[in-house]
Amino acid sequence: MKGGTLQINWHDTKPVLTLDFHPISGLLATGGADYDIKIWLINSGEKQKKIPTASYQNSLSYHGSAVNILRFSPCGEQLASGADGGELIIWKLHTTETGQAWKVLKNLSFHRKDVLDLQWSTDGAFLLSGSVDNSCIIWDVNKGSVLQILDAHFHYVQGVAWDPLSKYVASISSDRTCRIYANRPTKSKGVEKMNYVCQHVITKAGQHSTDDSKSAKNHLFHDETLPSFFRRLAWSPDGSFLLVPAGSYKISSTSESINSAYLFSRKDLSRPALQLPGASKPVVAVRFCPLAFNLRESNSAGFFKLPYRLVFAIATLNSLYIYDTESVPPIAILAGLHYAAITDIAWSKNARYLALSSQDGYCTLVEFENDELGMPISLSGNKVSKDENKSPLLTKSEDMIIEASTNDKLVTAETKEADKRKTEAETKDNKTAINGSIAAESRLIEPERNEAESRKAEDGKRTTNDSSDTAESRPMDLDRNEVDNRKIETEKIQGKQAQSASSRSTAIQNKPAKRRITPMAIDP
């Protein structure tokens, strides 16, 4: 694996806010605060044993404000881009005498404020968008019309995800909730119509105090003070997992919050099945590799029981963790990549490249060698069954026991403090810069699990109504002028780059983390 931060003029030194790979050609599209979308050809550096490079191809100029999100349709014929001011554009690829060109196909108008995230349905017929106007909208792309508005959030919707099996959609907001909507189609004049209904609201977990009669409830997610406008969540390509960023979890009422990402099993989307803690900065984006891989070995210590391996990336404000479902520790950690916050992650369709964008105006490219991640296999015959009766999670743990409610009711949690649970701090700060290339090594992590007492369910006390949902949600007033924080002070960045131009390459962090990472699984 080799990679580095490419010091080219991506978007006139303005923040790069989003990026995505074309599923067919492999071209990379980036969107930035200069209002443009730019297309890049990625050149492999494998033969020269150098980092990959990017060559500018052309620009798509139409937006009148910063481009916050762009995603190619599954077939690659269309591109959706969302920007400040509620702009949402559908581009179509046309073949011309001189080659191929992207032209505006539709302008989807309904959002009143900035569009922060979007995702296509698997068949490319529908689009899901999330906005600063607190709503999600499901669009009929062919008609260019609104199909359904999901407006249950009380603050900015900063991430959306569409289930590859088309049964669920998910959203996460700075109101500190993640909402899961299930498709319950309605029929009108014999025609079945898509209809998504809120099924789960994930918001809080509780810890028992020494006095069992009292318990403290803590939010599972960061509030609006998270220094990022993005909380990009993602489904696994087989639909078996939902990975959610922006986690902030307390082991006990007196402990410090741990930055984390939560993994939800399709069997029970009402509560996190696995917590991936340990990051020193909040998690702002996650994304699964589009390919699945053969198992490397029998690993009984893993948390997952899958006939294949899935690989996923978790980006914090300043670092990147790469995990797979066969091992407990991350398979690689990349740190010291950028001077400002990471904004988006993208995998190429063939899993050859992984790309990051940042508010410092630069992008990082990582190239994997052939079969470095494993031998790819087809998922066509391995997608999880829609009856969802079997859980892919293997390991049991009782560190975190969550009671779930449905039908748009709050999800609460009860967590019993594990006996004498301690977090060991190990600090070493020997970051290694390798002349613009990355030599990734696995970092071993000792899982620490303490048994807790089994929870006795009391079915009659699990009801929480919609009004409590409103009461529990914090009123939030985030000045939209903070958008200016995304406009990075160019002078500072250029000054730092001038001082350390030779050390601008990516550094892999092959050292113990400041806090030992202890993944926790929850028995569904």
VENSUL-V47909 format. One record per backbone hydrogen bond with DSSP energy under -0.5 kcal/mol. NH is the residue of the N-H (numbers start at 1). CO is the residue of the C=O. Records with the same first field share a line. If there is no record, write none. Layout:
NH=CO + CO
This chain:
2=367
4=365
6=4 + 363
7=5
8=6
10=8 + 361
14=11
16=358
17=15 + 31
18=31
20=29
22=27
26=22
28=40
29=20
30=38
31=18
32=36
33=15
35=32
37=60
38=30
39=58
40=28
41=55
42=40
43=41 + 53
44=42
49=46
50=45
53=43
55=41
57=39
58=39
60=37
61=59
62=35 + 60
67=32
68=66 + 82
69=82
71=80
73=78
76=73
79=91
80=71
81=89
82=69
83=87
84=66
86=83
87=84
89=81
90=106
91=79 + 89
92=103
93=77
94=92 + 101
96=94 + 99
99=96
101=94
103=92
105=90
106=90
108=88 + 106
109=107
110=108
115=83
116=114 + 130
117=130
119=128
121=126
124=121
127=139
128=119
129=137
130=117
131=135
132=114
134=131
136=150
137=129
138=148
139=127 + 137
140=145
141=125 + 139
142=125
144=140
145=140
147=138
148=138
150=136
151=149
153=134
157=131
158=156 + 172
159=172
161=170
163=161 + 168
166=163
169=181
170=161
171=179
172=159
173=177
174=156
176=173
178=202
179=171
180=200
181=169 + 179
182=197
183=167
184=182 + 195
186=193
188=191
191=188
192=190
193=186
197=182
199=180
200=180
201=409
202=178
203=201 + 411
204=411
205=218
207=216
208=415
209=211 + 214
212=210
214=211
216=207
218=205
220=203
221=203
222=246
226=223
228=226
231=158
232=284
233=231
234=243
236=241
239=236
242=264
243=234
244=242 + 262
246=283
247=260
248=220
249=258
255=252
258=249
259=257 + 279
260=247
261=276
262=244
263=274
264=242 + 262
265=268
266=240
268=265
271=268
273=263
274=263
275=520
276=261
277=275
278=259
279=259
284=315
285=315
286=232
287=313
289=311
292=377
293=309
294=375
299=297
300=298
302=299
304=325
305=392
309=293
311=291
312=323
313=287
314=321
315=285
316=314 + 319
317=282
320=334
321=314
322=332
323=312 + 321
325=310
327=324
331=322
332=322
334=320
335=507
336=318
337=318
342=317
343=357
344=357
346=355
348=353
351=348
354=366
355=346
356=364
357=344
358=362
359=341
361=358
363=6
364=356
365=4
366=354
367=2
368=352
372=369
376=374
377=292
382=379
383=379
384=238
388=385
394=303
395=303
401=414
402=400
403=412
407=199
411=201
412=403 + 410
414=401
415=206
421=418
424=422
426=424 + 514
428=426
431=429
432=508
433=431
434=437 + 506
437=434
440=438
443=330
444=442
447=445
449=447
457=455
459=457
461=458
462=459
464=462
468=465
469=465
470=466
471=467
472=468
473=469
479=477
482=479
483=480
484=481
485=482
486=483
487=484
488=486
490=488
493=489
494=490
495=491
496=492
497=493
498=494
499=495
500=496
501=498
503=500
504=501
507=335
508=432
509=333
510=508
511=509
516=424
520=275
522=273
523=397
524=522
